Amino acid sequence: FSKDTTMVLAELGSKITRALATMKNSTVLDEQVIDDMLKEIQRALLESDVNVRMVLSLRENVKKKISADDAGGYNKRKLVQQAVFSELKRLVDPGHKPYQPKRKQTNVIMFVGLQGAGKTTTVTKYALYYQKKGWKTGVVCADTFRAGAYDQLKQNATKAKLKFYGDYTETDPVLIAAGGVEHFKKEGCELIIVDTSGRHKQEASLLDEMEQVAKTIKPDDIVFVMDSSIGQAAQAQADAFQKKVEVGSVIMTKFDGHAKGGGALSAVA
């Protein structure tokens, strides 16, 4: 996590911790105290732009767990805390480990995302991160939709001294992506990163194009880049992409703005 990401999520964590502490320190632990605690947690999550349905689901699941094992006194306080922690963990746990690139073999990573999310810049940072660790990396510009995409990634790659592949005249992103992956495989690159056109969930033709690129290059991981400031819309956007391709990772950008961070939780749920 970046410093800004840590700060916004830490603020959310502090609010949840305060709500639990109030419940824990109450003289009598009755239904009203538990409801007040859950309302405070709900408010903290909603203010941080966590999806409404997810917040309501968390509340219902905590209540069910408490009623199913109705202990008293100290045990009940502990039970409530465990139920809350369990549900919060469920929000961010996809149930499987993320893809980890492996040395001395080809790893193909495909980047997808919304227009203006900072995907091309993130591709450069991602490639540079691994190159500094000694990986042989290459970046492919398969974005034929946005004017200037080729020039932007080529300039970024030149400044960062990254290997670059693109075709200024070819209009088919599938052919460019396939050609770039094949080119860098022959060069022995361990990490090949493919940058695709920015998309909006309503643009069916671009989403279909993204699906065709994925089917052709068969990436080891698909990274969804999302602008953290879109807040409540995060889950809907992530769902639209997930229906077309198997997103394995999410990168949130622009946490240095007014973003509240909860969109990150909604996106990975």
C-alpha positions as CSV (number, residue, x, y, z in Angstrom):
1,F,0.0,0.0,0.0
2,S,1.1,3.6,-0.7
3,K,1.3,6.1,2.2
4,D,-2.0,7.7,1.1
5,T,-3.8,4.3,0.9
6,T,-2.6,3.4,4.3
7,M,-3.8,6.7,5.7
8,V,-7.4,6.4,4.4
9,L,-7.8,2.8,5.4
10,A,-6.2,3.5,8.8
11,E,-8.9,6.2,9.4
12,L,-11.6,3.6,8.6
13,G,-9.9,1.1,10.9
14,S,-9.8,3.7,13.8
15,K,-13.5,4.3,13.5
16,I,-14.3,0.6,13.7
17,T,-11.9,0.1,16.6
18,R,-13.6,3.0,18.5
19,A,-17.0,1.4,18.0
20,L,-15.8,-1.9,19.3
21,A,-14.1,-0.3,22.3
22,T,-17.4,1.5,23.3
23,M,-19.2,-1.8,23.2
24,K,-16.5,-3.6,25.1
25,N,-16.5,-1.0,27.9
26,S,-20.2,-0.8,28.3
27,T,-21.5,-1.9,31.8
28,V,-24.3,-4.0,30.3
29,L,-24.1,-5.7,27.0
30,D,-27.6,-5.8,25.7
31,E,-29.3,-5.7,22.3
32,Q,-29.2,-1.8,22.2
33,V,-25.5,-1.7,22.8
34,I,-24.8,-4.2,20.1
35,D,-27.1,-2.3,17.7
36,D,-25.4,1.0,18.4
37,M,-22.0,-0.6,17.8
38,L,-23.1,-2.1,14.5
39,K,-24.6,1.3,13.4
40,E,-21.3,3.0,14.1
41,I,-19.5,0.4,12.0
42,Q,-22.1,0.8,9.3
43,R,-21.7,4.5,9.3
44,A,-17.9,4.3,9.1
45,L,-18.0,1.9,6.2
46,L,-20.6,3.9,4.3
47,E,-18.8,7.2,4.8
48,S,-15.7,5.5,3.4
49,D,-17.7,4.5,0.2
50,V,-18.0,0.8,0.9
51,N,-20.9,-0.6,-1.2
52,V,-24.3,-0.3,0.6
53,R,-25.3,-4.0,-0.1
54,M,-22.0,-5.2,1.4
55,V,-22.5,-3.1,4.5
56,L,-26.0,-4.4,5.1
57,S,-24.9,-7.9,4.5
58,L,-22.1,-7.5,7.1
59,R,-24.7,-6.3,9.7
60,E,-27.1,-9.2,9.0
61,N,-24.3,-11.8,9.1
62,V,-22.9,-10.5,12.4
63,K,-26.4,-10.5,14.0
64,K,-26.9,-14.1,12.8
65,K,-23.6,-15.3,14.3
66,I,-24.4,-13.7,17.6
67,S,-27.9,-15.2,17.8
68,A,-26.6,-18.6,16.8
69,D,-24.2,-18.7,19.8
70,D,-25.8,-16.5,22.5
71,A,-23.2,-16.5,25.2
72,G,-23.2,-14.2,28.1
73,G,-20.9,-11.6,29.8
74,Y,-17.3,-11.5,28.7
75,N,-17.8,-14.4,26.3
76,K,-20.5,-12.5,24.5
77,R,-18.3,-9.5,24.1
78,K,-15.6,-11.7,22.7
79,L,-18.1,-13.4,20.4
80,V,-19.4,-10.1,19.0
81,Q,-15.8,-8.9,18.3
82,Q,-14.9,-12.2,16.6
83,A,-18.1,-12.0,14.5
84,V,-17.3,-8.4,13.4
85,F,-13.7,-9.3,12.5
86,S,-14.8,-12.4,10.6
87,E,-17.2,-10.4,8.5
88,L,-14.7,-7.5,7.8
89,K,-12.1,-10.1,6.8
90,R,-14.7,-11.7,4.4
91,L,-15.0,-8.3,2.7
92,V,-11.4,-8.4,1.5
93,D,-10.6,-12.1,1.3
94,P,-11.2,-13.5,-2.3
95,G,-10.6,-17.0,-1.0
96,H,-7.4,-17.7,-2.9
97,K,-3.9,-16.3,-3.1
98,P,-3.0,-13.7,-5.8
99,Y,-0.8,-14.6,-8.7
100,Q,2.9,-14.3,-8.0
101,P,5.3,-13.9,-11.0
102,K,8.0,-16.5,-11.1
103,R,11.6,-16.0,-12.0
104,K,13.3,-17.7,-15.0
105,Q,10.0,-18.2,-16.9
106,T,7.6,-16.1,-18.9
107,N,4.9,-14.2,-16.9
108,V,2.3,-12.4,-19.0
109,I,0.3,-9.7,-17.1
110,M,-2.6,-7.9,-18.8
111,F,-3.7,-4.5,-17.5
112,V,-7.3,-3.4,-17.9
113,G,-9.2,-0.5,-16.5
114,L,-11.5,2.5,-16.9
115,Q,-10.6,5.5,-19.0
116,G,-8.6,8.0,-17.0
117,A,-7.8,5.6,-14.1
118,G,-4.0,6.0,-14.6
119,K,-3.6,2.6,-16.1
120,T,-0.7,3.4,-18.5
121,T,1.3,5.2,-15.7
122,T,0.6,2.2,-13.4
123,V,1.9,-0.2,-16.1
124,T,5.2,1.7,-16.2
125,K,5.5,1.8,-12.4
126,Y,4.7,-2.0,-12.2
127,A,7.3,-2.8,-14.9
128,L,10.0,-0.6,-13.3
129,Y,9.4,-2.1,-9.8
130,Y,10.3,-5.6,-11.2
131,Q,13.1,-4.3,-13.4
132,K,14.8,-2.7,-10.4
133,K,14.7,-6.1,-8.7
134,G,16.6,-7.6,-11.6
135,W,13.7,-8.9,-13.7
136,K,13.9,-8.8,-17.5
137,T,10.7,-6.9,-18.4
138,G,8.9,-5.6,-21.5
139,V,5.8,-3.5,-22.0
140,V,3.4,-3.8,-24.9
141,C,1.0,-1.0,-26.0
142,A,-2.2,-2.7,-27.2
143,D,-4.2,0.5,-26.7
144,T,-5.4,1.5,-30.1
145,F,-8.5,3.5,-28.8
146,R,-7.0,6.4,-27.0
147,A,-5.1,9.0,-29.0
148,G,-1.6,9.4,-27.6
149,A,-1.6,6.1,-25.8
150,Y,1.3,4.7,-27.9
151,D,3.4,7.9,-27.5
152,Q,2.7,8.0,-23.7
153,L,3.8,4.5,-23.0
154,K,6.8,4.7,-25.4
155,Q,8.0,7.9,-23.6
156,N,7.5,6.3,-20.2
157,A,9.4,3.2,-21.3
158,T,12.2,5.2,-22.7
159,K,12.6,7.3,-19.5
160,A,12.5,4.2,-17.3
161,K,14.8,2.2,-19.7
162,L,12.1,-0.5,-20.3
163,K,11.8,-2.6,-23.4
164,F,8.9,-1.4,-25.5
165,Y,6.7,-3.0,-28.2
166,G,4.0,-1.3,-30.2
167,D,2.7,-0.7,-33.7
168,Y,1.8,2.9,-34.7
169,T,-0.1,1.8,-37.8
170,E,-1.9,-1.4,-36.8
171,T,-5.4,-0.9,-35.6
172,D,-6.2,-4.4,-34.3
173,P,-5.2,-4.5,-30.6
174,V,-5.4,-8.3,-30.5
175,L,-2.7,-8.6,-33.2
176,I,-0.5,-6.1,-31.4
177,A,-0.9,-7.8,-28.1
178,A,-0.1,-11.2,-29.6
179,G,2.9,-9.8,-31.5
180,G,4.3,-8.1,-28.5
181,V,4.0,-11.2,-26.3
182,E,5.7,-13.4,-28.9
183,H,8.4,-10.7,-29.5
184,F,9.3,-10.5,-25.8
185,K,9.2,-14.3,-25.3
186,K,11.9,-14.6,-28.0
187,E,13.9,-12.0,-26.2
188,G,13.7,-14.1,-23.0
189,C,11.7,-11.6,-21.0
190,E,10.5,-12.9,-17.6
191,L,7.7,-10.3,-17.3
192,I,5.6,-9.1,-20.2
193,I,3.1,-6.4,-19.4
194,V,0.3,-5.7,-21.9
195,D,-1.5,-2.3,-21.6
196,T,-5.0,-2.3,-23.1
197,S,-7.5,0.4,-24.0
198,G,-9.3,2.2,-21.2
199,R,-12.9,1.1,-20.9
200,H,-16.2,2.1,-19.4
201,K,-18.6,-0.7,-18.4
202,Q,-21.3,0.4,-20.8
203,E,-19.0,0.2,-23.9
204,A,-19.8,-3.3,-25.0
205,S,-17.5,-3.2,-28.0
206,L,-14.4,-2.3,-26.0
207,L,-15.2,-4.9,-23.3
208,D,-15.6,-7.6,-26.1
209,E,-12.2,-6.4,-27.5
210,M,-10.6,-6.8,-24.0
211,E,-12.1,-10.4,-23.9
212,Q,-10.6,-11.2,-27.3
213,V,-7.1,-9.9,-26.2
214,A,-7.3,-12.1,-23.1
215,K,-8.3,-15.2,-25.0
216,T,-5.5,-14.7,-27.5
217,I,-2.5,-13.9,-25.2
218,K,-3.8,-16.1,-22.3
219,P,-2.3,-13.9,-19.5
220,D,-1.1,-15.4,-16.2
221,D,-2.8,-12.5,-14.3
222,I,-5.2,-9.7,-15.3
223,V,-4.8,-6.6,-13.2
224,F,-7.8,-4.2,-13.0
225,V,-6.7,-0.6,-12.4
226,M,-9.3,1.6,-10.7
227,D,-9.6,5.3,-9.8
228,S,-10.2,5.2,-6.0
229,S,-12.3,8.3,-6.2
230,I,-15.3,6.6,-7.9
231,G,-16.3,5.3,-4.5
232,Q,-19.7,3.5,-4.4
233,A,-19.4,2.7,-8.2
234,A,-16.4,0.5,-7.6
235,Q,-18.2,-2.7,-7.2
236,A,-20.4,-2.3,-10.3
237,Q,-17.4,-1.4,-12.4
238,A,-15.4,-4.4,-11.0
239,D,-18.3,-6.7,-11.7
240,A,-18.6,-5.5,-15.3
241,F,-14.9,-6.4,-16.0
242,Q,-15.0,-9.7,-14.0
243,K,-17.9,-10.9,-16.3
244,K,-15.7,-10.5,-19.3
245,V,-12.3,-11.6,-18.1
246,E,-10.9,-13.3,-15.1
247,V,-9.5,-10.4,-13.0
248,G,-7.0,-11.7,-10.5
249,S,-5.7,-8.4,-9.0
250,V,-6.9,-4.9,-8.3
251,I,-4.7,-1.7,-8.2
252,M,-6.3,1.4,-6.8
253,T,-4.9,4.8,-8.0
254,K,-5.2,8.5,-6.9
255,F,-5.4,8.0,-3.2
256,D,-3.7,11.4,-2.8
257,G,-7.0,13.1,-3.8
258,H,-10.4,13.1,-2.0
259,A,-10.8,9.3,-2.1
260,K,-12.1,7.7,1.0
261,G,-10.7,4.2,0.4
262,G,-13.9,2.1,0.8
263,G,-14.1,1.6,-2.9
264,A,-11.0,-0.6,-2.6
265,L,-12.9,-3.0,-0.3
266,S,-15.9,-3.0,-2.7
267,A,-13.7,-3.7,-5.7
268,V,-12.0,-6.8,-4.3
269,A,-15.0,-8.3,-2.6
